[in-house]
Amino acid sequence: MDLATLLFWIIAVTLVGAALMVVLLRSVVHSALALIVVFGMAAGIYLLLNAEFIAIVQILIYAGAVTILILFALMLTRTTNINRDSNPTNRLWWVAFIICLLVGAGTILAVTISPHAVAVNGNGGGQIPANISNVVRIGQLLYSPSSYSYVLPFEIASLVLLVAIVGAIVIGREEDQ
């Protein structure tokens, strides 16, 4: 077993354990802290896939901004028992378990026997050339005038984020008055 495989299994086991902690912990604050570990381990998987830019964005946006936003929202709400049993167990856990099994079986089916599965061949087909970095390729995909450009979806996503920020400000100001 080479180093990359060993690192993958360590990161994968930690990621699955932290994801289970997000769902199973009773305290919402502890679940949010376990979510930081999940986002960090996902960034580790991206690093193993040589997607450094995506890994950095994962850390900055998700582990940094989104999780801190969740923690601020939890701390700013005026609940008295946020530390004890604030994440109760749902009685329909078995439905979620069945759905998880179906999604897992579908994923395994897609990866193994589906005719649409991506085959990994020895020559590294599908990878970018060695002289082009990931950031350059992402820039080419976003703003290339010759091929399909992702500028419109990128701008729509930024508009959705702007609307969410304005909505959060409006909701926050209504509570103060």
C-alpha positions as a printed Julia matrix, in Angstrom:
177×3 Matrix{Float64}:
   0.0    0.0     0.0
   1.47   3.3    -1.06
   1.35   6.56    0.9
  -1.52   8.08   -1.12
  -3.73   5.05   -0.47
  -2.91   5.07    3.22
  -3.67   8.79    3.46
  -6.93   8.27    1.58
  -8.12   5.61    4.02
  -7.15   7.68    7.05
  -8.96  10.73    5.65
 -11.97   8.67    4.52
 -12.44   6.95    7.89
 -12.09  10.28    9.7
 -14.54  11.91    7.29
 -17.18   9.21    7.76
 -16.71   9.25   11.54
 -17.06  13.02   11.7
 -20.11  12.91    9.42
 -21.73  10.4    11.75
 -20.91  12.68   14.67
 -22.62  15.59   12.88
 -25.81  13.55   12.69
 -25.66  11.67   16.0
 -24.37  14.22   18.52
 -26.99  15.7    20.84
 -25.54  19.2    21.0
 -25.94  21.34   17.88
 -22.74  23.21   18.72
 -20.77  19.95   18.86
 -22.38  18.89   15.57
 -21.26  22.16   13.97
 -17.72  21.61   15.24
 -17.73  18.09   13.81
 -18.88  19.66   10.53
 -15.61  21.61   10.43
 -13.75  18.29   10.55
 -15.93  16.95    7.71
 -15.13  19.96    5.54
 -11.43  19.67    6.36
 -11.33  15.99    5.46
 -13.17  16.69    2.2
 -10.44  19.22    1.42
  -7.9   16.48    2.13
  -9.6   14.24   -0.45
  -9.41  17.11   -2.96
  -5.69  17.46   -2.25
  -5.2   13.77   -2.94
  -6.96  14.3    -6.28
  -4.53  17.15   -7.15
  -7.31  19.74   -6.98
  -5.51  22.24   -4.79
  -7.7   25.19   -5.71
 -10.9   23.33   -4.81
  -9.32  22.21   -1.52
  -8.42  25.78   -0.59
 -11.89  27.0    -1.53
 -13.38  24.15    0.54
 -11.43  25.29    3.59
 -12.06  29.01    3.11
 -15.72  28.92    2.16
 -17.13  25.89    3.94
 -14.92  25.26    6.96
 -14.38  28.97    7.47
 -17.37  31.0     6.44
 -20.32  28.59    6.4
 -19.53  26.82    9.66
 -18.76  30.06   11.47
 -22.03  31.46   10.13
 -23.86  28.42   11.53
 -22.14  28.85   14.9
 -22.96  32.57   14.99
 -26.59  31.8    14.16
 -26.69  29.26   16.98
 -25.07  31.61   19.46
 -27.22  34.61   18.52
 -30.51  32.78   18.87
 -31.96  33.18   22.31
 -32.43  29.58   23.38
 -31.62  28.53   26.91
 -30.68  24.88   26.39
 -28.37  25.15   23.39
 -25.7   23.03   25.07
 -27.88  20.21   26.39
 -29.96  17.98   24.15
 -30.62  20.62   21.51
 -30.52  18.06   18.7
 -33.2   15.5    19.61
 -33.48  12.1    17.96
 -36.17  11.81   15.33
 -38.62   8.91   15.53
 -38.37   8.37   11.78
 -34.66   7.5    11.84
 -35.35   4.19   10.11
 -36.72   6.0     7.03
 -33.5    8.01    6.81
 -31.51   4.79    7.2
 -33.36   3.14    4.3
 -32.83   6.22    2.12
 -29.12   6.21    2.99
 -28.88   2.53    2.02
 -30.59   3.22   -1.31
 -28.31   6.19   -2.06
 -25.26   4.13   -1.11
 -26.38   1.22   -3.3
 -27.02   3.61   -6.19
 -23.56   5.12   -5.78
 -21.91   1.71   -5.73
 -23.94   0.72   -8.8
 -22.9    3.88  -10.63
 -19.23   3.41   -9.81
 -18.98  -0.3   -10.56
 -21.33  -1.68  -13.2
 -22.96   1.33  -14.83
 -22.11   1.84  -18.51
 -21.72   5.54  -17.72
 -18.99   4.98  -15.12
 -15.72   6.77  -15.82
 -12.95   4.32  -16.55
  -9.53   5.1   -15.16
  -6.9    3.98  -17.61
  -3.18   3.84  -17.09
  -2.27   6.83  -19.26
  -4.22   9.29  -17.09
  -6.91  10.02  -19.64
  -9.15  12.93  -18.77
  -6.48  14.78  -16.85
  -5.22  18.2   -17.79
  -1.8   18.5   -19.42
   1.19  18.81  -17.13
   1.99  22.39  -18.14
  -1.46  23.79  -17.17
  -2.36  24.31  -13.52
  -5.79  23.7   -12.03
  -6.41  27.42  -11.55
  -5.61  28.17  -15.2
  -7.97  25.4   -16.35
 -10.77  26.68  -14.08
 -10.24  30.17  -15.5
 -10.41  28.78  -19.03
 -13.66  26.98  -18.25
 -15.18  30.05  -16.61
 -14.27  32.7   -19.15
 -13.36  30.98  -22.41
 -14.82  32.78  -25.43
 -14.26  29.76  -27.72
 -16.08  27.05  -25.76
 -19.06  27.05  -23.42
 -18.53  29.7   -20.8
 -19.7   29.31  -17.22
 -19.93  33.07  -16.68
 -23.73  33.15  -16.58
 -24.11  30.34  -13.97
 -21.28  31.92  -11.98
 -23.02  35.3   -11.97
 -26.39  33.7   -11.12
 -24.78  31.98   -8.12
 -23.31  35.29   -6.96
 -26.73  36.93   -7.34
 -28.34  34.18   -5.23
 -25.71  34.74   -2.53
 -26.35  38.49   -2.65
 -30.1   37.94   -2.21
 -29.41  35.61    0.75
 -27.2   38.23    2.41
 -29.78  40.97    1.9
 -32.49  38.66    3.25
 -30.42  37.9     6.34
 -29.91  41.62    6.95
 -33.63  42.3     6.59
 -34.55  39.48    8.97
 -31.91  40.63   11.47
 -33.12  44.22   11.4
 -36.78  43.22   11.9
 -35.89  41.52   15.21
 -34.16  44.66   16.56
 -37.17  46.92   16.1
